[in-house]
Amino acid sequence: MTELITTQLVRLNASWGADKTEVIRGLAGVVNDASRADDLEQLVADALAREETSSTGLPGGIAIPHCRTSGVSEPTLAFARLEPPVDFGAKDGPADLAFLIAAPAGGDATHLQLLTKLARSLVKPAFTDSLRSAETPEEIVELIDAALAEPAKAASTPAAAAPAAAAVAVSASGPKSLVAVTACPTGIAHTYMAAEALEAAAEKAGIKISVETQGSAGTTPLAPETIASAAAVIFAVDVGVRDRSRFAGKPMVSSGVKRPIGDADAMIAEALRYADDPNAPRVEGTAAEAGASTGGAASFGSTVRRVLMTGVSYMIPFVAAGGLLIALGFLFGGYEIVNDGQAIAVDNTFFNLPSVSEFGLDHALFGSAFFAYLGALLFTLGAAAFGFLVPALAGYIAYAIADRPGIAPGFVMGAIAGTLNSGFLGGIVGGVLAGIVALWITKWKVPHWMRGLMPVLVIPLLATLISGFVMVVVLGKPLASLMEALSDGLNSLQGGSAIVLGIILGLMMAFDMGGPLNKTAYAFATTGLGAAATATDAPELKVMAAVMLAGMVPPLALALATVVRPGLFTIPERENGKAAWAMGASFITEGAIPFAAADPTRVIPSIMAGSAVTGALSMGLDVSLRAPHGGIFVVPFAVGNIAGFILALVAGTLVAAALVIALKSASKTDTDLATV
């Protein structure tokens, strides 16, 4: 393997001007002069693009512009001592030490591990002081080589863990432990420097910390028992945290990836303070959900669920935006806006309003041409958002399987699913297929010169070609037929069959209150909502209504029960009941979890019965819903049959509340005496 740095890649007392752009160009020129650049302009462009994402200046007079690029085929490090120092965005002033770290776009883990070792060394003052005092390029190279030769730091994850049940709570007498995740956009430098800084600060504070670096050198996920035993979590990231649900319920300190490099001591102190604060910010979700997502080796079933839920979770924002915009379009323009909405939005303006009578917009709000045009505009935007539903579903299913290499072929398979009229079923199959093919190609052993081409050319081209061929030639017609059969089946649901479906969905929504069954029912509804697209009356809209209504019942029922018979509940439960009103009204089923955790045998059957009643009534009364979330706040413009919506919600809430009160009354005396 080529050396990371040589004397040809070192410049002492370099003067490239007072602007960091010129310094980056100068460092790239050094790489080119050493015959290490395959494409100088591409190297410069990628380094500058990374700089625009966030500045690379660090405390202590250091700058580390870096990138993954096809402009080099071997990992390369250029170093310069700058005279005068140049501002790279660090809070404490300009940088006099500048590194350009260039990693091949398809570089393997060995290359990247060398770069991560260097990044960790840069936060050590002794190392940077030595670089400033070195008198020759040979000394610089020797210092860097010595840093790279240091043995890998032992993982800070505790070697042995208590059983999960015992590890969930931190012992009051034992030392607290923390977990952290660090990640930057390129995953090369800041990711590992932040980890090193947090580990050093924790060691200084006498605290155990386990850091998961989600970087380019690969990620070793934290053990479930390590997460469970941690008092708090630190997210130092500039990108999304992978599998964030593992940390659900943990007190959380969150920042960009650069903060711990200069402020790690404060972050450790803040995390410890949050660990003892019941009102501290917490990772969304529940501890039960986190345990389910991290418990042991992933089974086939849990892997399938993770992949599908990743696709659905990334798809939901498109459903939410599209559904609400279309619902508002119908409110302002009337349901007739489906016919000519796009033409009106494109051909007319607020200064050239459409003729309501000419387009047959008989139900435009107040018969107004202004509202008709506004409705057409909103409808067009919503329809455009809906157009991304299946591609987003497929793209992020592929991403869950193959990471970034799967996104492009996954999106293409989602678009192909639309072309083949195979709907969300085609999107799911296409996303899985694209992800598997992309993952397979990433494991190919290729020559060094080809690594830079893999992520930008070879993987998207071959994965799209192979999975596209299978989708179009082999699976297209069967998937289209299956989708048609599913649609016909939903359309045929009348009377008893529709009510049975509503009961099943209601039971699923209430059973685990945000857990796997709840999420499965919700995913079924939201993907169906996408399939309904811009229809004014479709069975998928009724399924969405039944699911949301059933999910609102548990917290509302328990809130009502605490008001009707407060003596049956502890004082903390009564306080939770106050919050449950708002959570239920907002369709946050998790508001019922504190009650279910304290008394599962009486609470869970009661809320399941109430949600089943609501689901059945919703389907039986033909309630429809165009928005995937929002609770009572979307009723005025997204609900069809508002009276039925209210009746179903009230009936289920009353049934669940009555059952909870009856079951608690049968075997439990008032708790006031025990809690005052």
Protein Blocks (a to p, Z undefined) as FASTA:
>chain_A
ZZfbdfklpcehiaebjbfklmmmmmmmmmmmnopafblmlmmmmmmmmmmmpccbdehh
iacdddddfkbcbdcdddddddddddehianbccfbdcdddddfkbcfklmmmmmmmmmm
mmpmklmmmmmmpcbfklmmmmmmmmmmpccdddfbdfbdcdfklmmpccfkbccddddd
dddfkommmmmmmmmmmmmmmmmnopacddddddfnopadddfklmmmpmbdcdddfbdc
ehklmmgoiacddddfklmmmmmmmmmmmmmmmmmmmkbccdedjfklmmmmmgojadfk
lmmmmmmmmmmmmmmmmmmmmmmmmmmmmmmnojklmmmmmmmmmmpcfklccdfklnop
akbghhiaklmmmmmmmmmmmmmmmmmmmmmmmmmmmmmmnommlmmmmmmmmmmmmmno
najmlmmmmmmmmmmmmmmmmmpccdfklmmmmmmmmmmmmmmmmmmmmmmmmmmmmmmm
mmmmmmmmmmmpghjlmmmmmmmmmmmmmmnnopamlmmmmmmmmmmmmmnmmafbdfkl
mmmmmmmmmmmmmmmmmmmmmmmmmmlpcfklmmmmmmmmmmmmnopaklmmmmmmmmmm
lmmmmmmmmmmmmmmmmmmnopacfbfbhijmlmmmmcghjllmmmmmmmmmmmmmmmmm
mmmmmmpccfklmmZZ
